[in-house]
Amino acid sequence: MPRQSIVVENLSKSYDNVKAVHAINFNVDEGEIFGLIGPDGAGKTTIFRMLVTLMIPDEGKAIIEGFDSVSEYKKIRKIIGYMPGKFSLYHDLTVEENLKFYATIFGTTIQENYYLIKDIYSQIEPFRKRLAGKLSGGMKQKLALSCALIHKPSVLFLDEPTTGVDAVSRKEFWEMLKHLKEQGITILVSTPYMDEAVLCDRVALIMNGNILSIDTPQNIIDNFQEDMIAIRTENIYRLLNDLREYSQTKTAFPFGRFVHYTDKSGNVNEKEIYTYLQSKNYKHIEMNPVKANIEDCFIKLMKQ
């Protein structure tokens, strides 16, 4: 059985009268990429701030590499790397100066742990004399990750690291995470992008401070047993409203140019839906059976 790097038990946090996190529980195995997947406002950042010792929980506890996040926070801060959602490095320092600064804080040097960041830093090294505030979004992301890794942390916390960057940079970033996993680093990453969930070893789907499901992405998808069809007509916005008014509809959500539809019975009767849409004066109706993806599973769990 793998050793657990992160143990979270009944962790809760409120802001005034708003409950941001509701008694959540999860464990992250050593060397695992574990994803917290959910929309903005789901509670992901609050969870991260408690785990990296920037916030004290109201209830419950978190253990990071065997250390309690409240009573042993100083020990935790020495062994973790943290990349917050907002770029937090010094804008008026150059790339090289930022990296040297963070290495000095942790009592190390760039050279000592360069092997860990060389694949990342090689992409920003041509800009090492540029001010950090003048970098593109993708380059800021790579610099922030390099600074979070410079002291060779045991656990890496990445709070929505790919938000606001282009598709190519997102893909490159996840390739970097795979390489870091091979180095034995445990990674906890949060993201609102459902397509990134399948890149994790396991995920926790979270909504309104509650965990809806914890499993491998494939197991979550395999547990979706209902029939689903993708429907498209000449007016997708009117289609969405009409399907949600249809008496047999369980879920109807936009997905690109289509609406993904499930039926209350669990078995979709395409002929009945076609007849219903014709009664609503649709002229061009396209329907195709589709397999559920992680986003469909999230919507199903959210509705439950």
C-alpha positions as a Markdown table, in Angstrom:
| # | Residue | x | y | z |
|---|---|---|---|---|
| 1 | Met | 0.0 | 0.0 | 0.0 |
| 2 | Pro | 1.5 | 3.4 | -1.0 |
| 3 | Arg | 2.5 | 5.9 | 1.7 |
| 4 | Gln | 0.1 | 8.9 | 2.0 |
| 5 | Ser | 1.7 | 12.3 | 1.6 |
| 6 | Ile | -1.5 | 14.2 | 2.3 |
| 7 | Val | -4.2 | 13.3 | 4.7 |
| 8 | Val | -7.3 | 15.5 | 5.1 |
| 9 | Glu | -9.9 | 14.7 | 7.7 |
| 10 | Asn | -13.2 | 16.6 | 8.2 |
| 11 | Leu | -11.7 | 19.9 | 7.1 |
| 12 | Ser | -14.0 | 22.8 | 7.3 |
| 13 | Lys | -13.8 | 26.6 | 6.8 |
| 14 | Ser | -16.3 | 29.5 | 6.9 |
| 15 | Tyr | -16.1 | 33.1 | 6.0 |
| 16 | Asp | -18.5 | 35.0 | 8.3 |
| 17 | Asn | -21.8 | 33.1 | 7.7 |
| 18 | Val | -20.7 | 31.4 | 4.5 |
| 19 | Lys | -19.5 | 27.8 | 4.7 |
| 20 | Ala | -16.7 | 27.6 | 2.1 |
| 21 | Val | -15.6 | 24.0 | 2.8 |
| 22 | His | -17.8 | 21.4 | 4.4 |
| 23 | Ala | -16.0 | 18.6 | 6.4 |
| 24 | Ile | -14.1 | 17.2 | 3.4 |
| 25 | Asn | -12.0 | 14.1 | 3.5 |
| 26 | Phe | -9.3 | 12.8 | 1.0 |
| 27 | Asn | -5.9 | 11.3 | 0.9 |
| 28 | Val | -3.1 | 11.8 | -1.7 |
| 29 | Asp | -0.6 | 9.0 | -2.2 |
| 30 | Glu | 3.1 | 9.6 | -2.4 |
| 31 | Gly | 4.2 | 10.3 | -6.0 |
| 32 | Glu | 0.6 | 10.8 | -7.2 |
| 33 | Ile | -0.9 | 13.6 | -9.3 |
| 34 | Phe | -4.2 | 14.3 | -7.5 |
| 35 | Gly | -6.6 | 16.9 | -8.9 |
| 36 | Leu | -9.2 | 19.1 | -7.2 |
| 37 | Ile | -11.7 | 19.7 | -10.1 |
| 38 | Gly | -14.5 | 22.2 | -9.9 |
| 39 | Pro | -15.7 | 25.6 | -11.0 |
| 40 | Asp | -14.8 | 29.0 | -9.6 |
| 41 | Gly | -16.2 | 29.3 | -6.0 |
| 42 | Ala | -16.1 | 25.6 | -5.4 |
| 43 | Gly | -13.7 | 26.0 | -2.5 |
| 44 | Lys | -10.5 | 24.8 | -4.1 |
| 45 | Thr | -8.4 | 27.9 | -3.2 |
| 46 | Thr | -9.6 | 27.8 | 0.4 |
| 47 | Ile | -8.6 | 24.1 | 0.7 |
| 48 | Phe | -5.1 | 24.9 | -0.7 |
| 49 | Arg | -4.6 | 27.8 | 1.7 |
| 50 | Met | -5.4 | 25.5 | 4.6 |
| 51 | Leu | -3.1 | 22.8 | 3.4 |
| 52 | Val | -0.1 | 25.1 | 2.7 |
| 53 | Thr | -0.5 | 26.6 | 6.3 |
| 54 | Leu | -1.7 | 30.1 | 5.2 |
| 55 | Met | -5.1 | 29.6 | 6.8 |
| 56 | Ile | -6.2 | 27.8 | 9.9 |
| 57 | Pro | -9.3 | 25.5 | 9.5 |
| 58 | Asp | -12.3 | 25.9 | 11.7 |
| 59 | Glu | -12.6 | 22.2 | 12.1 |
| 60 | Gly | -10.8 | 19.0 | 11.1 |
| 61 | Lys | -7.1 | 18.6 | 10.4 |
| 62 | Ala | -4.6 | 18.2 | 7.5 |
| 63 | Ile | -1.4 | 16.2 | 7.7 |
| 64 | Ile | 1.3 | 16.9 | 5.2 |
| 65 | Glu | 4.2 | 14.4 | 5.1 |
| 66 | Gly | 3.4 | 13.5 | 8.6 |
| 67 | Phe | 3.2 | 17.0 | 10.0 |
| 68 | Asp | 0.1 | 18.8 | 11.3 |
| 69 | Ser | -0.8 | 21.9 | 9.3 |
| 70 | Val | -1.5 | 24.0 | 12.4 |
| 71 | Ser | 1.0 | 22.9 | 15.1 |
| 72 | Glu | 3.9 | 22.0 | 12.7 |
| 73 | Tyr | 3.4 | 24.6 | 10.0 |
| 74 | Lys | 7.1 | 25.7 | 10.0 |
| 75 | Lys | 8.2 | 22.2 | 9.1 |
| 76 | Ile | 5.6 | 21.9 | 6.4 |
| 77 | Arg | 6.7 | 25.2 | 4.8 |
| 78 | Lys | 10.3 | 23.9 | 4.3 |
| 79 | Ile | 9.2 | 20.8 | 2.4 |
| 80 | Ile | 6.4 | 22.0 | 0.1 |
| 81 | Gly | 6.3 | 24.0 | -3.0 |
| 82 | Tyr | 3.3 | 26.3 | -3.6 |
| 83 | Met | 2.2 | 28.0 | -6.8 |
| 84 | Pro | -0.9 | 30.2 | -6.1 |
| 85 | Gly | -3.5 | 31.0 | -8.7 |
| 86 | Lys | -2.4 | 34.6 | -9.0 |
| 87 | Phe | 1.2 | 35.3 | -10.2 |
| 88 | Ser | 2.9 | 36.3 | -7.0 |
| 89 | Leu | 6.6 | 36.8 | -7.9 |
| 90 | Tyr | 8.3 | 40.1 | -7.9 |
| 91 | His | 7.4 | 42.0 | -11.1 |
| 92 | Asp | 10.3 | 44.4 | -10.7 |
| 93 | Leu | 12.9 | 41.7 | -10.5 |
| 94 | Thr | 14.3 | 39.8 | -13.5 |
| 95 | Val | 13.6 | 36.1 | -14.2 |
| 96 | Glu | 17.1 | 35.2 | -12.9 |
| 97 | Glu | 16.8 | 37.5 | -9.8 |
| 98 | Asn | 13.5 | 36.0 | -8.8 |
| 99 | Leu | 14.9 | 32.5 | -9.0 |
| 100 | Lys | 18.0 | 33.4 | -7.0 |
| 101 | Phe | 15.9 | 35.1 | -4.4 |
| 102 | Tyr | 13.7 | 32.0 | -3.8 |
| 103 | Ala | 16.8 | 29.7 | -3.8 |
| 104 | Thr | 18.4 | 31.9 | -1.1 |
| 105 | Ile | 15.3 | 31.9 | 1.1 |
| 106 | Phe | 15.4 | 28.1 | 1.2 |
| 107 | Gly | 19.2 | 28.0 | 1.7 |
| 108 | Thr | 20.0 | 26.5 | -1.6 |
| 109 | Thr | 21.3 | 27.5 | -5.0 |
| 110 | Ile | 20.0 | 27.3 | -8.6 |
| 111 | Gln | 22.9 | 25.0 | -9.4 |
| 112 | Glu | 22.2 | 22.5 | -6.6 |
| 113 | Asn | 18.7 | 21.6 | -7.8 |
| 114 | Tyr | 19.0 | 22.7 | -11.5 |
| 115 | Tyr | 18.4 | 19.1 | -12.7 |
| 116 | Leu | 14.9 | 19.4 | -11.3 |
| 117 | Ile | 14.0 | 22.6 | -13.2 |
| 118 | Lys | 16.3 | 22.4 | -16.3 |
| 119 | Asp | 13.5 | 21.3 | -18.7 |
| 120 | Ile | 11.3 | 24.2 | -17.5 |
| 121 | Tyr | 14.0 | 26.8 | -17.0 |
| 122 | Ser | 15.5 | 26.1 | -20.4 |
| 123 | Gln | 12.4 | 27.6 | -22.0 |
| 124 | Ile | 12.6 | 30.8 | -20.1 |
| 125 | Glu | 16.4 | 31.1 | -19.9 |
| 126 | Pro | 16.6 | 33.3 | -23.0 |
| 127 | Phe | 14.5 | 35.8 | -21.1 |
| 128 | Arg | 16.5 | 35.6 | -17.8 |
| 129 | Lys | 17.3 | 39.3 | -17.9 |
| 130 | Arg | 13.7 | 40.4 | -18.5 |
| 131 | Leu | 11.6 | 41.7 | -15.7 |
| 132 | Ala | 9.1 | 39.1 | -14.5 |
| 133 | Gly | 6.2 | 41.6 | -14.9 |
| 134 | Lys | 7.0 | 41.8 | -18.7 |
| 135 | Leu | 6.7 | 38.1 | -19.3 |
| 136 | Ser | 3.8 | 36.4 | -21.2 |
| 137 | Gly | 1.3 | 34.4 | -19.2 |
| 138 | Gly | 2.9 | 31.1 | -20.2 |
| 139 | Met | 6.4 | 32.3 | -19.3 |
| 140 | Lys | 5.2 | 33.6 | -15.9 |
| 141 | Gln | 3.7 | 30.2 | -15.3 |
| 142 | Lys | 7.1 | 28.5 | -16.0 |
| 143 | Leu | 9.0 | 30.9 | -13.8 |
| 144 | Ala | 6.5 | 30.5 | -10.9 |
| 145 | Leu | 6.8 | 26.7 | -11.2 |
| 146 | Ser | 10.6 | 26.9 | -11.3 |
| 147 | Cys | 10.6 | 29.0 | -8.1 |
| 148 | Ala | 8.3 | 26.6 | -6.4 |
| 149 | Leu | 10.6 | 23.7 | -7.2 |
| 150 | Ile | 14.0 | 25.3 | -6.5 |
| 151 | His | 14.3 | 23.8 | -3.1 |
| 152 | Lys | 13.3 | 20.3 | -4.2 |
| 153 | Pro | 10.0 | 20.0 | -2.3 |
| 154 | Ser | 8.4 | 16.7 | -1.4 |
| 155 | Val | 4.9 | 17.9 | -2.2 |
| 156 | Leu | 3.9 | 20.5 | -4.8 |
| 157 | Phe | 0.7 | 22.5 | -4.5 |
| 158 | Leu | -0.5 | 24.1 | -7.8 |
| 159 | Asp | -3.7 | 26.2 | -7.5 |
| 160 | Glu | -5.2 | 26.6 | -11.0 |
| 161 | Pro | -1.8 | 26.8 | -12.6 |
| 162 | Thr | -3.1 | 26.9 | -16.2 |
| 163 | Thr | -5.9 | 29.5 | -15.9 |
| 164 | Gly | -5.4 | 32.3 | -18.4 |
| 165 | Val | -2.7 | 30.7 | -20.5 |
| 166 | Asp | -3.0 | 29.4 | -24.1 |
| 167 | Ala | -3.7 | 25.8 | -25.1 |
| 168 | Val | -0.1 | 25.1 | -26.1 |
| 169 | Ser | 1.3 | 26.3 | -22.7 |
| 170 | Arg | -1.4 | 24.2 | -20.9 |
| 171 | Lys | -0.2 | 21.1 | -22.8 |
| 172 | Glu | 3.5 | 21.9 | -22.1 |
| 173 | Phe | 2.7 | 22.4 | -18.4 |
| 174 | Trp | 1.1 | 19.0 | -18.0 |
| 175 | Glu | 4.0 | 17.4 | -19.7 |
| 176 | Met | 6.2 | 19.1 | -17.0 |
| 177 | Leu | 4.0 | 17.6 | -14.3 |
| 178 | Lys | 4.4 | 14.1 | -15.7 |
| 179 | His | 8.2 | 14.6 | -15.6 |
| 180 | Leu | 8.0 | 15.9 | -12.0 |
| 181 | Lys | 6.0 | 12.9 | -11.0 |
| 182 | Glu | 8.7 | 10.6 | -12.3 |
| 183 | Gln | 11.1 | 12.4 | -9.9 |
| 184 | Gly | 8.9 | 11.2 | -7.0 |
| 185 | Ile | 7.2 | 14.5 | -6.2 |
| 186 | Thr | 3.6 | 14.3 | -5.0 |
| 187 | Ile | 1.5 | 16.9 | -6.8 |
| 188 | Leu | -1.9 | 18.3 | -5.8 |
| 189 | Val | -3.3 | 20.5 | -8.5 |
| 190 | Ser | -6.6 | 22.3 | -8.8 |
| 191 | Thr | -8.3 | 23.3 | -12.1 |
| 192 | Pro | -11.7 | 24.5 | -13.4 |
| 193 | Tyr | -10.9 | 22.7 | -16.7 |
| 194 | Met | -12.7 | 19.4 | -16.9 |
| 195 | Asp | -10.4 | 18.2 | -19.8 |
| 196 | Glu | -7.4 | 18.4 | -17.4 |
| 197 | Ala | -9.1 | 15.9 | -15.0 |
| 198 | Val | -8.2 | 13.0 | -17.2 |
| 199 | Leu | -4.5 | 13.9 | -16.9 |
| 200 | Cys | -4.6 | 13.2 | -13.1 |
| 201 | Asp | -4.1 | 9.8 | -11.5 |
| 202 | Arg | -7.1 | 10.5 | -9.2 |
| 203 | Val | -9.5 | 13.4 | -8.9 |
| 204 | Ala | -11.9 | 14.9 | -6.4 |
| 205 | Leu | -14.9 | 16.6 | -8.0 |
| 206 | Ile | -15.9 | 19.5 | -5.8 |
| 207 | Met | -18.8 | 21.9 | -5.8 |
| 208 | Asn | -19.9 | 24.5 | -3.2 |
| 209 | Gly | -17.3 | 23.2 | -0.7 |
| 210 | Asn | -18.5 | 19.6 | -0.9 |
| 211 | Ile | -16.6 | 16.7 | -2.6 |
| 212 | Leu | -19.0 | 14.9 | -5.0 |
| 213 | Ser | -16.8 | 12.0 | -5.9 |
| 214 | Ile | -13.2 | 10.7 | -5.5 |
| 215 | Asp | -11.8 | 8.2 | -8.0 |
| 216 | Thr | -9.7 | 7.7 | -11.1 |
| 217 | Pro | -11.1 | 9.7 | -14.0 |
| 218 | Gln | -11.8 | 6.5 | -15.9 |
| 219 | Asn | -13.8 | 4.9 | -13.0 |
| 220 | Ile | -15.9 | 8.1 | -12.7 |
| 221 | Ile | -16.7 | 7.9 | -16.4 |
| 222 | Asp | -17.4 | 4.2 | -16.2 |
| 223 | Asn | -19.9 | 4.7 | -13.4 |
| 224 | Phe | -22.1 | 6.8 | -15.8 |
| 225 | Gln | -24.6 | 4.2 | -16.8 |
| 226 | Glu | -27.3 | 6.3 | -18.4 |
| 227 | Asp | -27.9 | 6.7 | -22.2 |
| 228 | Met | -26.9 | 10.1 | -23.5 |
| 229 | Ile | -27.5 | 11.8 | -26.9 |
| 230 | Ala | -26.1 | 14.9 | -28.4 |
| 231 | Ile | -28.8 | 17.1 | -30.1 |
| 232 | Arg | -28.2 | 20.0 | -32.5 |
| 233 | Thr | -30.7 | 22.2 | -34.3 |
| 234 | Glu | -30.7 | 25.6 | -36.0 |
| 235 | Asn | -31.1 | 27.5 | -32.6 |
| 236 | Ile | -29.2 | 25.9 | -29.8 |
| 237 | Tyr | -30.3 | 28.4 | -27.2 |
| 238 | Arg | -34.0 | 27.9 | -27.8 |
| 239 | Leu | -33.3 | 24.1 | -28.0 |
| 240 | Leu | -31.8 | 24.2 | -24.5 |
| 241 | Asn | -34.8 | 26.0 | -23.0 |
| 242 | Asp | -37.3 | 23.7 | -24.8 |
| 243 | Leu | -35.5 | 20.5 | -23.7 |
| 244 | Arg | -35.4 | 21.7 | -20.1 |
| 245 | Glu | -39.2 | 22.2 | -20.2 |
| 246 | Tyr | -39.7 | 18.7 | -21.7 |
| 247 | Ser | -41.3 | 16.4 | -19.1 |
| 248 | Gln | -38.9 | 13.5 | -19.6 |
| 249 | Thr | -35.7 | 15.5 | -19.4 |
| 250 | Lys | -33.3 | 14.7 | -16.6 |
| 251 | Thr | -30.4 | 16.9 | -17.7 |
| 252 | Ala | -29.8 | 19.1 | -20.7 |
| 253 | Phe | -26.6 | 21.1 | -20.9 |
| 254 | Pro | -24.7 | 22.8 | -23.7 |
| 255 | Phe | -21.6 | 21.1 | -25.0 |
| 256 | Gly | -20.0 | 23.0 | -27.9 |
| 257 | Arg | -22.5 | 23.2 | -30.7 |
| 258 | Phe | -24.7 | 20.4 | -29.2 |
| 259 | Val | -26.9 | 19.9 | -26.2 |
| 260 | His | -26.1 | 16.7 | -24.1 |
| 261 | Tyr | -29.4 | 15.1 | -23.0 |
| 262 | Thr | -30.3 | 12.4 | -20.5 |
| 263 | Asp | -33.7 | 11.1 | -19.8 |
| 264 | Lys | -35.4 | 10.5 | -16.4 |
| 265 | Ser | -35.9 | 6.8 | -17.4 |
| 266 | Gly | -32.2 | 6.4 | -18.1 |
| 267 | Asn | -33.1 | 5.1 | -21.6 |
| 268 | Val | -33.4 | 7.8 | -24.3 |
| 269 | Asn | -36.3 | 7.4 | -26.7 |
| 270 | Glu | -35.0 | 9.3 | -29.7 |
| 271 | Lys | -38.2 | 9.0 | -31.7 |
| 272 | Glu | -40.2 | 10.7 | -28.9 |
| 273 | Ile | -37.7 | 13.5 | -28.5 |
| 274 | Tyr | -37.7 | 14.0 | -32.3 |
| 275 | Thr | -41.5 | 14.2 | -32.3 |
| 276 | Tyr | -41.4 | 16.7 | -29.4 |
| 277 | Leu | -38.9 | 19.0 | -31.2 |
| 278 | Gln | -40.9 | 18.9 | -34.4 |
| 279 | Ser | -43.9 | 20.1 | -32.4 |
| 280 | Lys | -41.8 | 23.0 | -31.4 |
| 281 | Asn | -41.2 | 23.8 | -35.1 |
| 282 | Tyr | -37.6 | 22.8 | -35.4 |
| 283 | Lys | -36.7 | 22.0 | -39.0 |
| 284 | His | -33.1 | 20.7 | -38.8 |
| 285 | Ile | -32.7 | 18.2 | -36.0 |
| 286 | Glu | -29.5 | 16.1 | -35.5 |
| 287 | Met | -29.3 | 13.5 | -32.8 |
| 288 | Asn | -26.4 | 11.1 | -32.1 |
| 289 | Pro | -25.7 | 8.8 | -29.2 |
| 290 | Val | -22.5 | 9.8 | -27.3 |
| 291 | Lys | -20.4 | 8.5 | -24.4 |
| 292 | Ala | -20.2 | 10.5 | -21.2 |
| 293 | Asn | -17.1 | 12.5 | -20.5 |
| 294 | Ile | -15.8 | 13.8 | -17.1 |
| 295 | Glu | -17.9 | 17.0 | -17.5 |
| 296 | Asp | -21.1 | 15.0 | -18.0 |
| 297 | Cys | -20.3 | 13.0 | -14.9 |
| 298 | Phe | -19.7 | 16.2 | -12.9 |
| 299 | Ile | -23.1 | 17.6 | -14.0 |
| 300 | Lys | -24.8 | 14.4 | -13.1 |
| 301 | Leu | -23.2 | 14.3 | -9.6 |
| 302 | Met | -24.0 | 18.0 | -9.2 |
| 303 | Lys | -27.7 | 17.4 | -10.0 |
| 304 | Gln | -27.8 | 14.6 | -7.5 |
